[in-house]
């Protein structure tokens, strides 16, 4: 078994794990309920709005971004490896 094929299979498993984790973390997030009150300025400069990254929802959003970036990187790498292996 060639080294590139082994790397491809490892990346395939990693892509599945990242995909499942991404689905789970997105389903755990709460919906945004800002609506028109956010447009009217009611969501202004409160303590909670300034420190949203420290809340559990803020952490979930950060994890979502990281997992999304990991998904894209792994998928692109797999695509490049598939083209190399096809030759």
Buried (B, 14 or more C-beta within 10 A) or exposed (E): EEEEEEBBEEBEEBBEEBBEBBEEBEEEEEEEEEEEEEEEEEEEEEEEEEEEEEEEBEEBBEBBEBBBEBBEEBBEBBEEBEEEEEE
